[in-house]
Amino acid sequence: MHTVMLVEDDREMGRLMRFLLELEGYRVVSTDVYEDVLPLLQETLPDVIFMDVHVHGKETIDLIQRVRVLDGQAADTVLVMTSARDCYLECLRAGADRFIPKPFLPDQIIEEIGGLCGQWSAE
């Protein structure tokens, strides 16, 4: 079973994403607290991090860079979602593997995560 770490401060969106991902068979760990992202990452070692660019007014782009240097304990993939389309290049330069602008369709997320997890299963 693959684990997805969800970082989302919109409670409704978080509940919807958790339900959708669990329905698809993923184990989901989540937080809406910026300061909890790195400790939770180290504790759970998720396969995918699905992270909003803004969490309670704090920008998470700097966390992408820090996730990438966690001494091999980081997830292989970081998915970043945002409502601001102008963050695309900044997120990719910081080390994000995917950028999904809001609004997105639930099927889009399942397809992206499923494709990424399928890559690992095929190896």
C-alpha positions in Angstrom: 0.0 0.0 0.0 1.4 3.4 -1.0 1.3 6.3 1.4 0.3 9.8 0.4 1.1 12.8 2.7 -1.5 15.5 2.2 -0.6 19.1 3.2 -3.8 21.2 2.8 -5.2 24.0 5.0 -8.7 24.1 3.5 -10.6 21.6 5.7 -13.2 20.8 3.1 -10.6 20.2 0.4 -8.5 18.1 2.9 -11.5 15.9 3.8 -12.4 15.5 0.1 -8.9 14.6 -0.9 -8.5 12.2 2.1 -11.7 10.4 1.2 -10.9 10.2 -2.5 -7.4 8.9 -1.9 -8.5 6.3 0.8 -11.2 5.2 -1.6 -8.5 4.5 -4.1 -6.6 2.4 -1.6 -3.9 4.8 -0.4 -2.8 5.3 3.2 -3.2 9.0 3.9 -1.4 11.0 6.5 -2.2 14.7 6.6 -1.5 18.0 8.3 -2.6 21.6 7.9 0.3 23.0 10.0 3.4 24.2 8.2 5.7 23.4 11.1 4.5 19.8 11.2 5.4 18.9 7.6 9.0 17.9 8.0 8.5 15.9 11.3 5.5 14.1 9.8 7.5 13.4 6.6 10.4 11.9 8.6 8.0 9.9 10.7 5.9 8.4 7.9 8.2 8.4 4.8 5.4 8.7 2.3 5.6 7.7 -1.3 4.0 11.0 -2.5 3.7 14.4 -0.9 0.7 16.3 -2.1 1.2 19.9 -0.9 -0.5 23.2 -1.3 1.8 26.1 -2.0 0.1 28.2 0.7 -0.7 26.8 4.1 -2.2 29.2 6.6 -0.5 32.1 4.9 2.9 30.5 4.8 4.5 29.6 1.5 5.6 25.9 1.3 8.0 26.2 -1.6 11.0 26.4 0.8 9.8 23.1 2.3 10.2 21.4 -1.1 13.9 22.2 -1.1 14.2 21.0 2.5 12.4 17.7 1.7 14.9 17.0 -1.0 17.8 17.2 1.3 16.5 15.0 4.2 19.4 12.6 3.8 17.6 10.0 1.6 14.5 9.9 3.8 12.4 12.0 1.5 9.6 10.8 -0.7 10.6 10.3 -4.3 7.9 12.6 -5.5 6.4 15.9 -4.4 3.2 17.0 -6.0 2.4 20.7 -5.6 -1.0 22.2 -6.1 -1.8 25.9 -6.0 -4.4 28.4 -7.0 -1.7 30.8 -8.3 -0.7 29.7 -11.7 2.4 31.9 -11.7 4.1 29.6 -9.2 4.7 26.9 -11.7 8.4 27.6 -12.6 9.3 28.5 -9.0 7.9 25.2 -7.7 9.7 23.2 -10.4 13.0 25.0 -9.7 12.6 24.3 -6.0 12.4 20.5 -6.8 8.8 19.7 -7.2 8.1 16.9 -9.7 4.6 17.9 -10.6 2.6 21.1 -10.5 -1.2 20.9 -10.7 -3.0 24.3 -10.8 -6.3 24.7 -9.0 -9.0 24.2 -9.7 -8.4 20.6 -10.6 -10.6 17.6 -11.1 -10.4 14.7 -8.6 -9.7 12.3 -11.5 -6.7 14.4 -12.4 -5.2 13.8 -8.9 -5.9 10.1 -8.9 -4.4 9.7 -12.4 -1.2 11.6 -11.4 -0.7 9.8 -8.1 -1.6 6.4 -9.6 0.8 7.0 -12.5 3.6 7.9 -10.1 3.0 4.9 -7.8 2.7 2.7 -10.9 6.2 3.7 -11.9 7.6 2.4 -8.6 5.6 -0.8 -8.8 6.9 -1.5 -12.3 10.5 -1.2 -11.2 
